[in-house]
């Protein structure tokens, strides 16, 4: 998704009714975020980095919902579905990550 959004921003913008810069910037933001997630997954103590990732995912979901509900964008019906489906997917990932945090043994 991180590479698709910037490279396909023009046709996606036309199809989804979302601003080209928003699609480009979202894709660019996802690339370093994926690196942080990969780094966090390889750490022996994952709890702290995982909390940061969960928080970022929750912020992404809230931001997506605010963008769709607010007056700033006029996405097409497909664009609205695109934003809501990816927000639901990210929310599901955040819930799984938070559940995994609850299963980690406490460290002193």
N, C-alpha and C positions, 0 to 999 in steps of 0.2 A: 504494500500500500504506500509505503514511504517513497518508493521510486516511481510508482504509477501516477500519483497525484501531480508532482511537478512536470513529468514528461507528457502527461495527457491533460494538463490543465485547460487548454483551449477547447478541445472537443467536450470535455466533461463539463466545463462552465456552460457551454451552450445547451447541453443535454439536461443538466441539473438545475440551471438557473442560479448557480452559486458563483460569486465573484472569482475570477481567475486567480487573483492574488491570494485569496483565502485558501484555495485548493493547493496552490504552490507552497505557501508558507506552512500549511498543515503537513504536507508531505516532507518538507525540509525538516520540520520539527520532529517527525517520527524517526528519522534516521539516527540522530544522536540518542534519542530515547531508547531505541532498540539496543544500542550499544550499552547503555546504562543497565537495562534489564539483563542483558547477557553477563555483564560484569557482576551484577548483584547475585545472579544465579550461581556463579562460581565461587562466591565467598563462603568461607566456613561459617561465619556468623551472618546469616541472611536477614535476620529480623529487622534491623534498622533500615537497610536499603529496600527491603520489601515494603515496609511501611511508607517509605517515600514513593515507591512505585504505585502502591494502592492509592495514596493521596493524589498523585498525578492523574491516575485513571479516573478517580472520582471527579476531579476538577474538569477533566476532558468531557465527561458525561454531562456535568452541570452546564458547562460552556456550550455544548452541543444543543442541549434543551433550550437554553436561553436564546441562542441564535435562531432556532426555529420558531420559538414562541414570540420573540420580539419583533419590533417593526423594522429592523435593519435590513433584512433580506426578504426577497420574494422568490423563494425557490419554486421550481416546478413540483408537481406532485411526486415525480420520481426523485427530485432533489430532497424533498422532505423525507421520503422513505429512506433514501440513502443515509441521511444524517441520523435518523431515528434508529435504523438497523445497526449502524456502526456504534451508536451510543449504547444500544442494548447489548451488543457483543462486548464492548469495553466494560460495561457494568457487570456482566457475567464473569469476565476475567478478574475484575477487582474483587468480586465476591469469592471466587475460588482462591485468590491470593490471600485474602483476609482469613478465610477458613484454614488455609495452610499455616498461617501465622499462629492460629490458636492451637495447632497440633504440634508446634515445635516445643521441645523441652526448654525450660527457663535456664538461662546461663547466669552465673554469678559474676 
